[in-house]
């Protein structure tokens, strides 16, 4: 039995605090207790995502999204029924309570999660010139810049691979030969790689027009300059369970107005809010698309991903957001590249 010292949260904790606890614990789950340390329920990253999609803010309490029907083991009791239910639901980490319901530990049912190979393909857009990172990108494409001890693109591929994705299509252009020389057909990395060559600027979605025959089931599209430890399997599950045709990974972005905001009703000041914080969702550069979305992509024309989503919305096709609260960093400028190198060892330990 393992300790839960850094994995529990009190009722009344905020979603923001819960996200940090879950991320720090690296198990995708936290255990919620009351003021007497009585076990109340679990809180997963999926529970948080559903809350955010229902317009909860990061500073709201977790109480309404706690799963109070979660499975637990009782110390010294026959837990076979609970164990069977946990296995049926593919639950890897189960809280342990004593005879009084106090949270005392954690049982991990399997030391290593089994990886089921997936047939869904991953399209990585790696053709950009990386002009804002010059002179670092004078002779090397941005996805091949080293963060930690390996290229950004290698970390991206490893993260997909650990979730069972082995089939990749790389859309290359600037300094394509550097990428091809490093990865080849992917065999040395335990994966399969195909290449699509862009001979002109195609945008973040235009190259999909050359892949229509290869993409016959839901597939990922991701920018090749992102570092993230998002759970891709969960993202695909959310896409399929919602019957979405296009899912966009989004990040919550807070903007603080630097002035007092004056509200006016009927010509009179009704309220003054000092430097309010406004919250928005911004595009995270990770997508899951149904093959039907390719009907909206011309074969040989420039197209950015936001425009593709606008086309889908105008055609009344279902599109959904997928809130990303895991580590995420867009490496577009020198400051972000430095930040990535400073944080890599902590975020991607063991890779």
C-alpha positions in Angstrom: 0.0 0.0 0.0 1.3 3.4 -1.0 1.0 6.7 0.8 -1.5 9.4 -0.4 0.2 12.3 1.4 0.5 14.4 -1.8 -2.6 13.0 -3.6 -5.5 14.2 -1.4 -7.5 17.3 -1.4 -10.0 18.8 1.1 -13.6 19.6 0.1 -13.7 23.3 -0.9 -10.4 23.1 -2.7 -10.4 25.0 -6.1 -10.2 23.4 -9.5 -6.9 25.2 -9.9 -5.5 23.5 -6.7 -6.9 20.1 -7.9 -5.1 20.4 -11.3 -1.8 21.0 -9.5 -2.3 18.0 -7.2 -3.2 15.7 -10.1 -0.3 16.9 -12.2 2.2 16.7 -9.4 1.0 13.2 -8.5 1.3 12.0 -12.1 -1.5 9.4 -11.6 -4.3 11.3 -13.3 -6.3 11.3 -10.0 -6.7 12.9 -6.6 -8.6 11.7 -3.5 -11.0 14.1 -1.8 -11.5 14.1 2.0 -13.5 16.1 4.5 -12.2 18.0 7.5 -12.0 14.8 9.5 -10.0 13.0 6.8 -13.0 10.9 5.8 -12.8 9.7 2.2 -15.4 11.4 0.1 -14.5 10.4 -3.4 -12.1 10.7 -6.3 -11.4 13.5 -8.8 -9.9 12.7 -12.2 -8.6 14.9 -14.9 -11.7 13.8 -16.9 -14.0 15.1 -14.1 -12.1 18.5 -14.2 -12.4 18.7 -18.0 -16.2 18.1 -17.8 -16.5 20.8 -15.2 -14.5 23.3 -17.3 -16.7 22.5 -20.3 -19.7 23.3 -18.1 -18.4 26.8 -17.6 -16.8 26.3 -14.2 -13.9 28.6 -13.5 -10.5 27.5 -12.2 -11.3 29.2 -8.9 -14.5 27.4 -8.2 -14.7 24.7 -5.6 -14.4 21.0 -6.7 -17.3 19.8 -4.5 -19.9 19.5 -7.3 -17.6 17.4 -9.6 -16.2 15.0 -7.1 -17.1 11.3 -7.9 -18.6 10.2 -4.7 -19.5 6.7 -6.2 -15.8 5.8 -6.7 -14.4 2.4 -5.8 -12.4 2.0 -2.6 -10.8 -0.9 -0.6 -11.3 -1.3 3.1 -8.3 -2.3 5.1 -8.5 -5.9 6.4 -11.8 -6.6 4.6 -12.6 -8.9 1.7 -12.3 -6.5 -1.3 -12.8 -9.1 -4.1 -16.0 -7.5 -5.3 -14.4 -4.0 -5.4 -11.3 -5.5 -7.1 -13.4 -7.1 -9.8 -15.3 -3.8 -10.4 -12.0 -1.9 -10.6 -10.6 -4.4 -13.1 -13.7 -4.2 -15.2 -13.5 -0.4 -15.3 -9.7 -0.5 -16.0 -9.0 1.5 -12.8 -5.4 1.3 -11.8 -5.3 3.2 -8.5 -7.7 2.5 -5.7 -7.9 4.4 -2.4 -7.8 2.4 0.8 -9.8 3.4 3.9 -9.9 2.0 7.4 -13.0 0.7 9.2 -14.0 4.2 10.0 -13.8 5.5 6.4 -10.6 7.4 6.9 -8.3 7.6 3.9 -5.0 5.8 4.8 -3.4 4.7 1.5 -3.5 3.7 -2.1 -3.3 0.4 -3.9 -1.9 0.3 -7.5 -3.4 -2.7 -9.2 -0.9 -3.0 -12.0 2.7 -1.7 -11.8 2.8 -0.9 -15.5 -0.2 0.0 -17.6 -0.7 -2.2 -20.6 -0.5 -0.4 -23.9 -3.0 -1.4 -26.5 -1.8 -0.6 -30.0 -4.0 1.9 -31.8 -4.7 2.0 -35.5 -5.4 5.8 -35.5 -2.8 7.8 -37.3 -0.9 10.9 -36.1 -0.2 13.8 -38.5 2.6 16.1 -37.3 2.9 19.5 -39.0 6.7 20.1 -39.0 7.2 22.2 -42.1 7.5 25.7 -40.5 10.6 27.8 -40.9 10.9 28.9 -37.3 11.8 32.5 -38.2 11.3 33.8 -34.6 13.9 31.3 -33.4 16.7 32.4 -35.7 19.7 32.0 -35.7 19.0 28.7 -34.0 16.9 27.6 -37.0 19.2 28.8 -39.8 20.4 25.3 -40.5 17.9 23.1 -38.7 14.0 23.0 -38.6 12.4 24.1 -35.4 11.0 20.6 -34.5 14.6 19.3 -34.5 15.9 21.8 -31.9 17.0 19.9 -28.9 15.1 20.2 -25.6 16.6 18.2 -22.9 18.8 15.7 -24.8 16.7 15.1 -27.8 14.8 16.9 -30.6 11.4 18.4 -29.8 9.8 16.1 -32.4 11.3 13.0 -30.8 9.7 13.8 -27.5 6.3 14.4 -29.3 6.6 11.0 -31.0 7.6 9.2 -27.8 4.5 10.7 -26.0 2.2 9.4 -28.7 3.9 6.0 -28.7 3.5 5.5 -25.0 -0.3 5.8 -25.5 -0.2 3.1 -28.3 0.0 5.3 -31.4 2.6 3.9 -33.9 1.6 5.3 -37.3 2.8 8.8 -38.2 2.6 11.1 -41.2 5.1 14.0 -41.1 4.3 17.0 -43.2 7.7 18.4 -44.0 9.1 21.4 -45.9 11.9 23.6 -44.5 15.1 21.6 -44.0 13.1 18.4 -44.5 16.2 16.4 -45.1 17.3 16.9 -41.5 14.1 15.3 -40.2 14.2 12.4 -42.7 17.8 11.7 -41.9 17.1 11.5 -38.2 13.9 9.4 -38.2 14.0 7.6 -41.6 11.0 5.2 -41.9 10.6 5.1 -38.1 11.8 1.5 -37.7 14.6 2.5 -35.3 12.1 4.2 -33.1 9.6 1.3 -33.1 7.1 3.2 -35.3 6.0 3.7 -38.9 6.6 7.1 -40.6 5.3 8.4 -44.0 6.3 11.8 -45.3 4.3 14.4 -47.2 6.4 17.1 -48.8 5.1 20.7 -49.0 6.6 22.6 -52.0 4.8 25.8 -50.9 3.3 27.3 -47.8 0.2 25.2 -47.0 -0.9 26.5 -43.5 -1.6 24.3 -40.5 -4.2 22.2 -42.3 -3.6 22.5 -46.1 -1.3 19.4 -46.3 -4.2 17.2 -45.1 -5.5 17.6 -48.7 -2.7 15.2 -49.8 -3.6 12.6 -47.2 -7.2 11.8 -47.9 -6.5 8.2 -48.9 -4.4 7.5 -45.8 -6.7 8.8 -43.2 -9.8 6.6 -43.0 -10.6 6.8 -39.3 -10.3 9.5 -36.6 -6.8 10.9 -36.6 -4.6 13.4 -34.6 -3.1 16.5 -36.0 -0.5 18.4 -33.9 1.9 21.2 -34.4 5.5 20.0 -34.3 6.7 22.7 -31.9 4.6 21.8 -28.8 5.8 20.1 -25.6 2.9 18.6 -23.7 2.1 15.5 -21.6 -1.6 15.5 -22.4 -3.2 12.1 -22.4 -3.8 11.5 -26.1 -5.9 8.3 -25.4 -8.3 10.3 -23.2 -8.6 13.0 -25.9 -9.5 10.5 -28.6 -12.0 8.9 -26.2 -13.6 12.3 -25.6 -13.8 12.9 -29.3 -15.5 9.5 -30.0 -17.8 9.5 -27.1 -19.2 12.9 -28.1 -19.7 11.8 -31.7 -17.7 14.9 -32.7 -16.3 15.4 -36.1 -13.6 17.8 -35.0 -12.1 18.2 -31.5 -9.7 21.0 -30.7 -7.4 20.9 -27.7 -7.8 24.3 -25.9 -6.0 26.1 -23.1 -7.6 28.4 -20.6 -6.0 31.8 -20.9 -6.5 34.5 -18.2 -6.3 38.2 -19.1 -6.3 40.9 -16.4 -7.7 44.2 -17.5 -5.2 46.8 -16.2 -7.9 49.3 -15.3 -11.1 49.4 -13.2 -14.0 48.4 -15.4 -17.1 50.6 -15.1 -20.5 49.0 -15.8 -23.2 51.4 -17.0 -26.9 50.6 -17.1 -29.5 53.2 -18.2 -27.0 56.0 -18.2 -25.8 55.3 -14.7 -22.8 53.6 -13.1 -24.1 50.3 -11.8 -20.8 48.8 -10.6 -17.0 49.2 -10.7 -14.9 46.1 -10.9 -11.2 46.8 -10.2 -8.8 45.1 -12.7 -11.1 42.1 -13.4 -9.6 38.9 -14.8 -11.3 37.6 -18.0 -11.0 33.9 -19.0 -10.8 32.6 -22.5 -10.1 29.4 -24.3 -7.3 29.6 -26.8 -6.3 27.1 -29.5 -3.8 24.5 -28.2 -2.6 23.2 -31.5 -3.7 19.6 -31.0 -6.7 18.2 -32.8 -8.6 15.0 -33.4 -10.5 14.9 -36.7 -12.9 12.5 -38.3 -12.1 11.6 -41.9 -15.3 13.4 -43.0 -13.5 16.6 -42.2 -11.2 16.0 -45.2 -14.2 16.8 -47.5 -13.7 20.4 -46.4 -10.0 20.4 -47.3 -9.0 21.4 -50.9 -6.3 19.2 -52.4 -3.6 21.8 -53.1 -4.4 25.0 -51.4 -3.4 27.0 -48.3 -5.6 26.3 -45.3 -5.2 27.0 -41.6 -6.8 24.8 -38.9 -9.0 27.6 -37.5 -10.4 28.2 -40.9 -11.1 24.4 -41.3 -13.0 24.5 -38.0 -15.0 27.6 -39.2 -15.9 25.6 -42.3 -17.2 22.7 -40.1 -19.2 25.1 -37.9 -20.8 26.7 -40.9 -21.7 23.3 -42.2 -23.3 22.5 -38.8 -20.8 19.7 -38.2 -20.3 18.9 -34.5 -17.0 20.4 -33.1 -16.0 20.3 -29.5 -13.2 21.7 -27.3 -11.0 19.5 -25.2 -9.5 21.5 -22.2 -5.8 20.8 -21.7 -4.8 21.3 -18.1 -1.6 19.2 -18.3 1.8 20.7 -19.1 1.7 22.5 -22.4 4.3 24.8 -24.0 4.3 26.3 -27.5 8.0 26.8 -28.4 7.8 29.8 -30.8 10.3 32.3 -29.4 13.7 32.2 -27.6 12.1 32.8 -24.2 9.9 29.7 -24.6 12.8 27.6 -25.9 14.8 28.5 -22.8 11.8 27.8 -20.6 11.4 24.4 -22.3 15.0 23.4 -21.5 14.6 24.5 -17.9 11.5 22.5 -17.3 12.1 19.4 -19.5 13.8 17.3 -16.9 11.1 17.9 -14.3 8.1 17.4 -16.7 9.4 14.5 -18.8 11.5 12.6 -16.2 12.2 9.1 -17.3 11.9 9.7 -21.0 
